[in-house]
Amino acid sequence: MVYSAFLGAEPLANLSLTAAILCFWLALKRADRLRASALWLSLAGLALSLSMLTRPAAYLLWLPLSALFGVYTWRAKRAWLGLALFVLISGGTFWAWNAHNEQVFGHRTFSTVGPYTMLYHRAASIEHLATGVAPDEVFIRLNERVEARLGRTLPEGIDIENVRHTYLAASPEVEAALTAVSLEVFLRYPHVYLATLPLGLARMFGYTYPLKGLWRAPDVLWNIGLVVLTALGLWQLWRQRQRLFVSLTLLIGMYFTVGVLLVKTSGSDTRERSMLTMLMACCAAYALSTWWTRRQRSQSG
């Protein structure tokens, strides 16, 4: 509720993503029916396009989803028409926005936020933990290394401490410098890189940053309970041979989890997994429903 009480960019992106997943699931269930499958895949492509244009987190999700649909329906020749429509709509949106950014900003990319976040959240955190240098000083050092790679003088009115704020709408040269400095840090401290992955997972699935004080304990317990119930639900669904749904859930979960951990572990909380909440809720509800059904049967027996 903290993040979804208003229909801003992030909740709208998640709502559109939920609609896309639902339509994609319905298309999978109707893969042997040409018109129904094509209709649901077209709607899934439109909803996914809206989600990626609202917030770029899902801008590559069409690739693994297309692969899953292709693997699941490879024997059904008629299903390829629907898949082609899905790729045309969602992939077309991806390429069109890249072309738009090249035309307007001279940079053929979908979003520039990834390299910035990777340097000033992921790499900065690693360097801080590895060296013990204060975060503000780490930021300055990273700024200096980026500027050294660019080989330029600072823009007028901008000092080395605040120059990073000019990197958000990055040119190709700035983006390349941000990525190069990040990789330098990762390769210099690989042990810290690996050691912080569990921390990122704990933050992503364990607590909600704005909830502090007395709210912290119930918040953590709630999130741990949701994760445990999700895992139980997935296991029970697998045992019930609902393996297509399990595969879809795990695929989407891995896409967003790996995507987040690549670019940040610090500054994360359950907001980073808000895209997965709908699927997690479905699995948790199935686990509770299964437990309740078994309890009722044992009492009646």
N, C-alpha and C positions, 0 to 999 in steps of 0.2 A: 504493500500500500504506500510505502514511503516514496517509491519511484513511479507509481501508477495512478496517483490520485488526479492527474490531469493528462490530457491527450497532447503531450508535447512530442518532440521528435522521437525520443527513445520509446515511450509507450506505444506510439503509433507504429514505429518500426516493428516492435514485438507483436502487436496486434496483427499487422500485415503478414508477418512471418508465421504466426499461428494459423492464419487463414491459408497460407501457402502450403504448410505442412498437412493440414486437413485435406485440402484439395488433392495434394499429391498422394496421400494415403488412399483416398477414394479412387483415384486413377489406378493405383496398384491393385486394388481389390476388383477393379473392372477392366483389367488389362486385356481380357479376351473379347471385350465389346468395343468395337472400333469407335463409334460415336461418343459413347459415354467416357471412354478413356481419353479421347482427344479433347472433349469438353473440359474435363477436370484438370487435365494437364495444362490446357490453355489458361484456365483460371489460376492454377498454381503458378504459372509463369508470370502472370500479371501481378498477383499478390507479392511474389518474391521480388519482382522489379520495383514495386512500390516500397517494399521494406529496404532494399539496398540503396535506393535513392534517398530515403529518409534518413537512414543511418547505415554506413558502409559495412557493418559487421558481417552481413550475409552476402557480400558481393561475389564471392566465389562458390557459394553453396550449390549453385546450379550444376557445377561439375561433378561432385560426388553423388548428388541426387540422380543425375543423368546416368552415371555409371551403375548405380544400384538398380535403376529401372531397366537398363539394358541387360544386366546380368539376370534379373528376375524374369524378364520376358523374352529372352533371346530365341526361344522356340516359337513365339507367337509373332509371325511376320506382320500382322496387321497392327500390332502395338507400336511399331516404329513410326507411324504417322503421328501419333500423339506425342511421342518423344521428340520428334523433329519440331513440332509446334512449341513444345516446352523450351527446347534449346534455342529456337529462333526468337522467342519472346524474351526469355531471361538472359540468354547469351547476347542477343541483339541489344538489349538495354545496357549490358556491361560494355560492349564495344562502342555503342553510341555515346555513352558518357565519357569514355576514354577519348574519343574523337572530339567531343565538345571541349574537354579540358585542354587538349592539344591546340585547338583552334583559338580558344579564349585566353589561355594562360601559357601556351607554348610548352606544355608538359603533358605528354600522353600517359596519364595514370588515372585510376579511379578515385584514389584518395591519397593525400600526403600525410595523413595523421599517423600511419603506421611507423615509418622511420623515426619520426619525432618522438613518439611514445616509447619506442624500443630504446632510444638513447637516453632520454631523460627520466624514464621510469625503470626499465630493466637494467641497462648498463650502468646508470648512475647508482642504483641500489647496490649492484655488485661491487663497484669500485669503492663505495662507502664502506661496505662490510669487509672488503679485503684489505683496505688501507687504514681504516679508522679515521679518515679525513671527514670533517664536517660536511653535511650535504651541500650547503651553500658554496663551499670551496670546491667540492666535486663538480658542481654545475659550472663554475668559472673555468676550471681546468678543461672540461669537455668543450666549452665554448671556444677556448683558445685553440684546441686541437682541430675543431671544425673550421675555424677561421684560417688556421695555418694551411689546411688542405685546400681551402678556397683561394688562398693567396691574395686576399683583398684587404683594403682598409675598411674600417667599420663605417657603416652609414652615419651621416651627420646626425648628431643628437642621440646616438645610441652608444652606450658603454659596453664593455666586455661582460659585465654582470648580467645585463638584460638583453643581450643580442639574441639569445635563444628564442625570445618571443617573436622574432622576425622569421623564424624557420617554419612556422606552422603551414603557411601557404608556400611550400618549398618549390624552388626551381629544380630542374633535373640535376644541376650541379650541386645544389645544397642537399638534395635528397641522397645523392651518391656519397657526399661527405658524411652525412649523419649515419648512413649505413656502415661506411668504412670504419668510423670511430667506434661504433657499437661492436662490430666484429673484432676490433683490436682488444676491447675490454673483455669480451667473451673468451678469446683465445689466450689472453694473459692470465685470466683467473677461471679456468674451466671447472675447478673443484667448487668454487663458490656458485658458479652458474648452475651446476647440478644440485648443489645443496639447497638452493633457494626454490627449486621447483615444488617441493612439498609445501613450502610456506605459501607459495602462490595458490596452490590447490586449496589449502586450508582457508585462505582469505576468500577465495572465489566461492567456496561452498559452505563456509563456516560462520561468517558473521556479517552483519549489516553496519557499516561504518557510522551512520548518523545516530544509531541507537546505542546510547552509552549509559553509564551509571547502573541503576537498578534494572534497566532493560537489557543489559548485556547478557546475563545468565539465561533468561528465557529465550532471547534471540538465538544464542548459540545452541541451546537444547533443541529449539524448533528446527534449526537448519540441519543439525546432526540427525534428528529424527526423520526429516524429509529425505536426506541422502540414504539413510539406512532403509527406509520404506521403499525408496526408488530401487535400490539394489535387490531387495526382496521381491518386489513386483516384477522386475526383469527376470529374475530366476524362475519365479512361478509361471510367468508367461512363456518362457523358454520350455519349461516342462510340459506346458499345455500345448506345445507345438505352435505357438504364436510367434514363430521365429522371424517372420517378415517384419512385424512391428518391432521386435527386439533389435533387429538389424538396423532398421530405420532410426530408432532412438539412439542406439550406440553410434551410428554414423554421424548424426547431427551433434550428439554430445561431444564426440572426439573433434569434430570440426571446430566448434566454438571453444572448447577447452584448450586444445593445442594452439589455436589462433591467439587466445589471450596470453598463454604462458610464453609464447614467442616474443611478445612485445612488452609484457609487464608482469611483475609479481608484487612490487610495492604499489601502494595506492589502489589496490584491488579490494573488492568486497563482493557481496552477493549480487551487486549490480551487474557484474561481469557474466553471471550465469542467468540473468533474467530472460535471455532468449530460450533457455531450456526449461523454464518453470512449468510451462504447460505440459510438456512430456513427462517431467518429473512428477507432476501432480497426478497424471493419468496412471503412472506406474504405482505410486503410493496408494492411490485409491483402489487399484486392483489388489494390492497386498492386503489392505484393510478389509476389503470385501471378501477375499478368500478366507482370511482369518475368521471373520464374523460368520460366514457360511459353515465353516468347519465347527465352530463353537456351537452353533445352533443344532447341527446334526448330532454332535456328541451329547448335547443336553436332551434332545428328543429320543436318542437311542438308549 
